[in-house]
Structures are given as C-alpha cells and as structure tokens.
Amino acid sequence: MTGLRDRKREQSRAAAAEAAWRLFIDRGYDHVTVTDICTAADIAPRTFHRYFASKEDVVAEVVRRMTRVVVEHIAAAPSTMDNAEVLRAAMVELGRFVIAHRDRLLGLRAVVQHSQQLGATHVAVRPDQEAEIAALLAARHPGTVAYGWRLRLAVACATAAFRVWYDDYFRDSPADPIGHLDTILAATARPLSEPDRTTPSRPPPQPDHTAPGQPPAGR
C-alpha cells in the first residue's frame, strides 16, 4: 500500500515538473508563477509546495532525475566490475539519457541562460551530488572509505568530464556524442585498483590566525 502511494506521489510530482518545464520553455522562467504551474498541472498550491520548496526547485528536478540515472546504474552494476569501470559506464548511461531527452534539456538550458532570476543554476550533474555517488561506489567494496581522496577525486573528475561533454554536446553537436564522451572520460580516468581503506585519519589542521612574524598563540 505504501509502495503504491509512493508511486502515485512520484507520478504526480513528475507531472507537475513536466507542466512547469513546458511553461518555462514557452514563456521564460521569469514570466511563470507558481500559480501558473498549479493551474497547468491541475494541482493546489499546497500540493505544489509538498513536492517543491520553490519554483527554482522545479528546474533542479531534472538534475535529480539525472542523478538517479547514475545512482541506479551503480546500484545494478555487477560486483565483479571495478569502481573505475562502473563509474565510467554510469557516466555513459547518463550521456545516453541526455541524448534521449535532448529537446527537453536543450529547452531548459535555454531557459536557464535567458533567466535573470536563476543565476548560476546548471542543468547537469552538480558537485553536490558527488558525495552520494562516492558513497554508493564505496559501499560496493566493504572497508572502502566514501570520503577517501582517491574515490572523491575519481568521482569529481568523472562528473567534471561529463559537464564538459554536456556543454560540447549542446554547443557543437558532435557526430558521435557517446564516442566523444568516452574520449573525455578516458582523459580524466584513473584506476581505482587501490581504494582508500578504513584507517585512522588526522583531523584537518586548524588555520593559523596569527599575524606574519608573530609567534603562534600558546608559545
């Protein structure tokens, strides 16, 4: 029963997002209100705010969906695949998602670029999703530390490579977009054959606020 309720809620949320995206593309983000979205989606304002914190949050919904593509691919990957290959394959799967939804993503990209309200919003995987991806990769190998620098660096490089490809794809329309993505990922990939293991770590050094030439406090 709970599963059915969750599915219906997710479907209603998705329908509201789709209605909002159509309005954003047709009118421009700055000229669409929450009331407009509620009318188009046939929902009450209270329902809208149950799904989204704000109008800007609706734009970020596409990022949530893109992150879910990566998360689901990692979760389904065979345990025999090493993390480097799983991460590369997840980025390629995300690239295929972008290609399949090119028109919608291109429209939202234009919405962001022409809005004075959205500022620096990006319709792509953002750095704040990297921690979730790193944690999923770490969970595939017990004892691996999700915040270990090698794993965090590998995820950061992969998502940065994807953002470079994302810009290239919509700006230059490469003839072989997946091949181009593979090339960019290969340029940044580093093997994860030596994952970070659970070891005691030192706390980060505290900043020294003493003035130049002045002895540190306590000495």
ZANU-259027 format. One record per residue (C-alpha): x, y, z; residue in one letter; residue number from 1. Coordinates in nm, 2 decimals. Example, Ala and Ser with C-alpha at 12.3 -4.5 7.8 and 13.67 -1.06 7.14 Angstrom:
<atoms>
X=1.23; Y=-0.45; Z=0.78; doza=a; dovo=1
X=1.37; Y=-0.11; Z=0.71; doza=s; dovo=2
</atoms>
This chain:
<atoms>
X=0.00; Y=0.00; Z=0.00; doza=m; dovo=1
X=0.28; Y=0.23; Z=0.09; doza=t; dovo=2
X=0.46; Y=0.15; Z=-0.23; doza=g; dovo=3
X=0.16; Y=0.23; Z=-0.44; doza=l; dovo=4
X=0.11; Y=0.56; Z=-0.26; doza=r; dovo=5
X=0.48; Y=0.65; Z=-0.32; doza=d; dovo=6
X=0.45; Y=0.57; Z=-0.69; doza=r; dovo=7
X=0.14; Y=0.79; Z=-0.72; doza=k; dovo=8
X=0.31; Y=1.07; Z=-0.54; doza=r; dovo=9
X=0.62; Y=1.04; Z=-0.77; doza=e; dovo=10
X=0.40; Y=1.04; Z=-1.08; doza=q; dovo=11
X=0.21; Y=1.35; Z=-0.96; doza=s; dovo=12
X=0.54; Y=1.52; Z=-0.88; doza=r; dovo=13
X=0.68; Y=1.43; Z=-1.23; doza=a; dovo=14
X=0.36; Y=1.56; Z=-1.40; doza=a; dovo=15
X=0.39; Y=1.89; Z=-1.21; doza=a; dovo=16
X=0.75; Y=1.92; Z=-1.32; doza=a; dovo=17
X=0.67; Y=1.85; Z=-1.68; doza=e; dovo=18
X=0.39; Y=2.11; Z=-1.67; doza=a; dovo=19
X=0.63; Y=2.37; Z=-1.53; doza=a; dovo=20
X=0.90; Y=2.29; Z=-1.78; doza=w; dovo=21
X=0.66; Y=2.34; Z=-2.07; doza=r; dovo=22
X=0.56; Y=2.68; Z=-1.93; doza=l; dovo=23
X=0.93; Y=2.78; Z=-1.87; doza=f; dovo=24
X=1.02; Y=2.69; Z=-2.23; doza=i; dovo=25
X=0.71; Y=2.86; Z=-2.38; doza=d; dovo=26
X=0.71; Y=3.18; Z=-2.17; doza=r; dovo=27
X=1.05; Y=3.20; Z=-2.00; doza=g; dovo=28
X=1.12; Y=3.12; Z=-1.64; doza=y; dovo=29
X=1.09; Y=3.48; Z=-1.51; doza=d; dovo=30
X=0.74; Y=3.51; Z=-1.65; doza=h; dovo=31
X=0.59; Y=3.19; Z=-1.49; doza=v; dovo=32
X=0.44; Y=3.19; Z=-1.14; doza=t; dovo=33
X=0.37; Y=2.91; Z=-0.90; doza=v; dovo=34
X=0.00; Y=2.98; Z=-0.96; doza=t; dovo=35
X=0.06; Y=2.93; Z=-1.34; doza=d; dovo=36
X=0.22; Y=2.59; Z=-1.27; doza=i; dovo=37
X=-0.06; Y=2.48; Z=-1.04; doza=c; dovo=38
X=-0.32; Y=2.57; Z=-1.30; doza=t; dovo=39
X=-0.13; Y=2.39; Z=-1.58; doza=a; dovo=40
X=-0.07; Y=2.08; Z=-1.36; doza=a; dovo=41
X=-0.42; Y=2.09; Z=-1.21; doza=d; dovo=42
X=-0.29; Y=2.08; Z=-0.85; doza=i; dovo=43
X=-0.34; Y=2.30; Z=-0.55; doza=a; dovo=44
X=-0.06; Y=2.53; Z=-0.43; doza=p; dovo=45
X=-0.03; Y=2.33; Z=-0.11; doza=r; dovo=46
X=0.03; Y=2.02; Z=-0.32; doza=t; dovo=47
X=0.30; Y=2.20; Z=-0.53; doza=f; dovo=48
X=0.48; Y=2.30; Z=-0.21; doza=h; dovo=49
X=0.46; Y=1.94; Z=-0.08; doza=r; dovo=50
X=0.68; Y=1.85; Z=-0.38; doza=y; dovo=51
X=0.89; Y=2.15; Z=-0.43; doza=f; dovo=52
X=1.04; Y=2.41; Z=-0.20; doza=a; dovo=53
X=1.03; Y=2.68; Z=-0.46; doza=s; dovo=54
X=0.98; Y=2.75; Z=-0.83; doza=k; dovo=55
X=1.36; Y=2.72; Z=-0.88; doza=e; dovo=56
X=1.34; Y=2.37; Z=-0.72; doza=d; dovo=57
X=1.14; Y=2.26; Z=-1.02; doza=v; dovo=58
X=1.43; Y=2.34; Z=-1.25; doza=v; dovo=59
X=1.66; Y=2.13; Z=-1.03; doza=a; dovo=60
X=1.42; Y=1.84; Z=-1.07; doza=e; dovo=61
X=1.59; Y=1.75; Z=-1.39; doza=v; dovo=62
X=1.92; Y=1.73; Z=-1.21; doza=v; dovo=63
X=1.75; Y=1.49; Z=-0.96; doza=r; dovo=64
X=1.64; Y=1.27; Z=-1.24; doza=r; dovo=65
X=1.99; Y=1.27; Z=-1.40; doza=m; dovo=66
X=2.15; Y=1.18; Z=-1.06; doza=t; dovo=67
X=1.90; Y=0.89; Z=-1.03; doza=r; dovo=68
X=2.02; Y=0.75; Z=-1.36; doza=v; dovo=69
X=2.38; Y=0.73; Z=-1.22; doza=v; dovo=70
X=2.26; Y=0.60; Z=-0.88; doza=v; dovo=71
X=2.05; Y=0.32; Z=-1.03; doza=e; dovo=72
X=2.33; Y=0.22; Z=-1.27; doza=h; dovo=73
X=2.58; Y=0.19; Z=-0.99; doza=i; dovo=74
X=2.34; Y=0.00; Z=-0.77; doza=a; dovo=75
X=2.27; Y=-0.25; Z=-1.05; doza=a; dovo=76
X=2.64; Y=-0.30; Z=-1.16; doza=a; dovo=77
X=2.79; Y=-0.65; Z=-1.11; doza=p; dovo=78
X=3.02; Y=-0.68; Z=-0.81; doza=s; dovo=79
X=3.29; Y=-0.81; Z=-1.04; doza=t; dovo=80
X=3.33; Y=-0.47; Z=-1.21; doza=m; dovo=81
X=3.58; Y=-0.24; Z=-1.05; doza=d; dovo=82
X=3.47; Y=0.11; Z=-0.95; doza=n; dovo=83
X=3.65; Y=0.29; Z=-1.23; doza=a; dovo=84
X=3.46; Y=0.09; Z=-1.49; doza=e; dovo=85
X=3.13; Y=0.12; Z=-1.30; doza=v; dovo=86
X=3.18; Y=0.50; Z=-1.28; doza=l; dovo=87
X=3.27; Y=0.53; Z=-1.65; doza=r; dovo=88
X=2.97; Y=0.32; Z=-1.75; doza=a; dovo=89
X=2.74; Y=0.52; Z=-1.53; doza=a; dovo=90
X=2.85; Y=0.84; Z=-1.70; doza=m; dovo=91
X=2.80; Y=0.69; Z=-2.04; doza=v; dovo=92
X=2.45; Y=0.58; Z=-1.94; doza=e; dovo=93
X=2.38; Y=0.94; Z=-1.83; doza=l; dovo=94
X=2.50; Y=1.05; Z=-2.17; doza=g; dovo=95
X=2.25; Y=0.83; Z=-2.33; doza=r; dovo=96
X=1.98; Y=0.97; Z=-2.11; doza=f; dovo=97
X=2.08; Y=1.32; Z=-2.22; doza=v; dovo=98
X=2.07; Y=1.22; Z=-2.59; doza=i; dovo=99
X=1.72; Y=1.06; Z=-2.54; doza=a; dovo=100
X=1.59; Y=1.38; Z=-2.38; doza=h; dovo=101
X=1.78; Y=1.63; Z=-2.59; doza=r; dovo=102
X=1.49; Y=1.85; Z=-2.69; doza=d; dovo=103
X=1.37; Y=1.89; Z=-2.33; doza=r; dovo=104
X=1.71; Y=1.95; Z=-2.19; doza=l; dovo=105
X=1.80; Y=2.19; Z=-2.47; doza=l; dovo=106
X=1.49; Y=2.39; Z=-2.39; doza=g; dovo=107
X=1.57; Y=2.40; Z=-2.02; doza=l; dovo=108
X=1.92; Y=2.50; Z=-2.09; doza=r; dovo=109
X=1.79; Y=2.80; Z=-2.29; doza=a; dovo=110
X=1.55; Y=2.88; Z=-2.00; doza=v; dovo=111
X=1.84; Y=2.90; Z=-1.76; doza=v; dovo=112
X=2.06; Y=3.10; Z=-1.99; doza=q; dovo=113
X=1.79; Y=3.36; Z=-2.05; doza=h; dovo=114
X=1.66; Y=3.40; Z=-1.70; doza=s; dovo=115
X=1.78; Y=3.68; Z=-1.47; doza=q; dovo=116
X=1.64; Y=3.51; Z=-1.17; doza=q; dovo=117
X=1.81; Y=3.17; Z=-1.20; doza=l; dovo=118
X=2.16; Y=3.30; Z=-1.20; doza=g; dovo=119
X=2.42; Y=3.02; Z=-1.20; doza=a; dovo=120
X=2.18; Y=2.72; Z=-1.20; doza=t; dovo=121
X=2.32; Y=2.43; Z=-1.40; doza=h; dovo=122
X=2.10; Y=2.17; Z=-1.58; doza=v; dovo=123
X=2.36; Y=1.89; Z=-1.53; doza=a; dovo=124
X=2.51; Y=1.68; Z=-1.26; doza=v; dovo=125
X=2.62; Y=1.92; Z=-0.99; doza=r; dovo=126
X=2.92; Y=1.88; Z=-0.75; doza=p; dovo=127
X=2.68; Y=1.84; Z=-0.45; doza=d; dovo=128
X=2.57; Y=1.51; Z=-0.59; doza=q; dovo=129
X=2.92; Y=1.37; Z=-0.59; doza=e; dovo=130
X=2.91; Y=1.26; Z=-0.22; doza=a; dovo=131
X=2.61; Y=1.04; Z=-0.29; doza=e; dovo=132
X=2.79; Y=0.88; Z=-0.59; doza=i; dovo=133
X=3.11; Y=0.83; Z=-0.39; doza=a; dovo=134
X=2.92; Y=0.66; Z=-0.11; doza=a; dovo=135
X=2.75; Y=0.42; Z=-0.35; doza=l; dovo=136
X=3.08; Y=0.32; Z=-0.50; doza=l; dovo=137
X=3.24; Y=0.28; Z=-0.16; doza=a; dovo=138
X=2.95; Y=0.05; Z=-0.05; doza=a; dovo=139
X=3.03; Y=-0.19; Z=-0.33; doza=r; dovo=140
X=3.36; Y=-0.28; Z=-0.15; doza=h; dovo=141
X=3.33; Y=-0.31; Z=0.23; doza=p; dovo=142
X=3.61; Y=-0.12; Z=0.40; doza=g; dovo=143
X=3.64; Y=0.15; Z=0.14; doza=t; dovo=144
X=3.61; Y=0.50; Z=0.28; doza=v; dovo=145
X=3.35; Y=0.71; Z=0.09; doza=a; dovo=146
X=3.54; Y=1.03; Z=0.17; doza=y; dovo=147
X=3.88; Y=0.89; Z=0.08; doza=g; dovo=148
X=4.06; Y=1.13; Z=-0.15; doza=w; dovo=149
X=4.11; Y=0.88; Z=-0.44; doza=r; dovo=150
X=3.75; Y=0.80; Z=-0.46; doza=l; dovo=151
X=3.64; Y=1.16; Z=-0.42; doza=r; dovo=152
X=3.89; Y=1.27; Z=-0.69; doza=l; dovo=153
X=3.77; Y=1.00; Z=-0.93; doza=a; dovo=154
X=3.41; Y=1.10; Z=-0.89; doza=v; dovo=155
X=3.49; Y=1.47; Z=-0.92; doza=a; dovo=156
X=3.69; Y=1.40; Z=-1.24; doza=c; dovo=157
X=3.41; Y=1.19; Z=-1.39; doza=a; dovo=158
X=3.14; Y=1.45; Z=-1.32; doza=t; dovo=159
X=3.36; Y=1.74; Z=-1.44; doza=a; dovo=160
X=3.43; Y=1.54; Z=-1.76; doza=a; dovo=161
X=3.06; Y=1.49; Z=-1.80; doza=f; dovo=162
X=2.98; Y=1.86; Z=-1.76; doza=r; dovo=163
X=3.25; Y=1.94; Z=-2.03; doza=v; dovo=164
X=3.08; Y=1.69; Z=-2.26; doza=w; dovo=165
X=2.74; Y=1.82; Z=-2.18; doza=y; dovo=166
X=2.84; Y=2.17; Z=-2.29; doza=d; dovo=167
X=3.01; Y=2.03; Z=-2.60; doza=d; dovo=168
X=2.71; Y=1.82; Z=-2.69; doza=y; dovo=169
X=2.46; Y=2.11; Z=-2.69; doza=f; dovo=170
X=2.70; Y=2.36; Z=-2.84; doza=r; dovo=171
X=2.89; Y=2.16; Z=-3.10; doza=d; dovo=172
X=2.66; Y=1.86; Z=-3.17; doza=s; dovo=173
X=2.95; Y=1.61; Z=-3.22; doza=p; dovo=174
X=2.88; Y=1.34; Z=-3.48; doza=a; dovo=175
X=2.95; Y=1.06; Z=-3.23; doza=d; dovo=176
X=2.84; Y=1.20; Z=-2.89; doza=p; dovo=177
X=2.90; Y=0.88; Z=-2.69; doza=i; dovo=178
X=3.24; Y=0.84; Z=-2.85; doza=g; dovo=179
X=3.32; Y=1.19; Z=-2.76; doza=h; dovo=180
X=3.21; Y=1.13; Z=-2.40; doza=l; dovo=181
X=3.43; Y=0.82; Z=-2.39; doza=d; dovo=182
X=3.73; Y=1.02; Z=-2.51; doza=t; dovo=183
X=3.68; Y=1.29; Z=-2.24; doza=i; dovo=184
X=3.63; Y=1.03; Z=-1.96; doza=l; dovo=185
X=3.94; Y=0.85; Z=-2.07; doza=a; dovo=186
X=4.14; Y=1.17; Z=-2.05; doza=a; dovo=187
X=4.05; Y=1.21; Z=-1.68; doza=t; dovo=188
X=4.01; Y=0.84; Z=-1.57; doza=a; dovo=189
X=4.25; Y=0.70; Z=-1.31; doza=r; dovo=190
X=4.23; Y=0.33; Z=-1.19; doza=p; dovo=191
X=4.07; Y=0.27; Z=-0.86; doza=l; dovo=192
X=4.26; Y=-0.05; Z=-0.80; doza=s; dovo=193
X=4.39; Y=0.08; Z=-0.47; doza=e; dovo=194
X=4.07; Y=0.21; Z=-0.30; doza=p; dovo=195
X=4.10; Y=0.40; Z=0.02; doza=d; dovo=196
X=4.07; Y=0.17; Z=0.32; doza=r; dovo=197
X=3.94; Y=0.24; Z=0.67; doza=t; dovo=198
X=4.24; Y=0.39; Z=0.85; doza=t; dovo=199
X=4.27; Y=0.64; Z=1.13; doza=p; dovo=200
X=4.30; Y=0.98; Z=0.99; doza=s; dovo=201
X=4.43; Y=1.30; Z=1.14; doza=r; dovo=202
X=4.19; Y=1.59; Z=1.19; doza=p; dovo=203
X=4.23; Y=1.87; Z=0.94; doza=p; dovo=204
X=4.49; Y=2.13; Z=1.05; doza=p; dovo=205
X=4.35; Y=2.44; Z=1.22; doza=q; dovo=206
X=4.41; Y=2.77; Z=1.04; doza=p; dovo=207
X=4.68; Y=2.99; Z=1.19; doza=d; dovo=208
X=4.53; Y=3.33; Z=1.26; doza=h; dovo=209
X=4.85; Y=3.49; Z=1.39; doza=t; dovo=210
X=4.99; Y=3.78; Z=1.21; doza=a; dovo=211
X=5.30; Y=3.74; Z=0.99; doza=p; dovo=212
X=5.61; Y=3.75; Z=1.21; doza=g; dovo=213
X=5.41; Y=3.69; Z=1.53; doza=q; dovo=214
X=5.47; Y=3.37; Z=1.73; doza=p; dovo=215
X=5.17; Y=3.13; Z=1.73; doza=p; dovo=216
X=4.94; Y=3.15; Z=2.03; doza=a; dovo=217
X=5.04; Y=2.95; Z=2.33; doza=g; dovo=218
X=5.42; Y=2.97; Z=2.26; doza=r; dovo=219
</atoms>
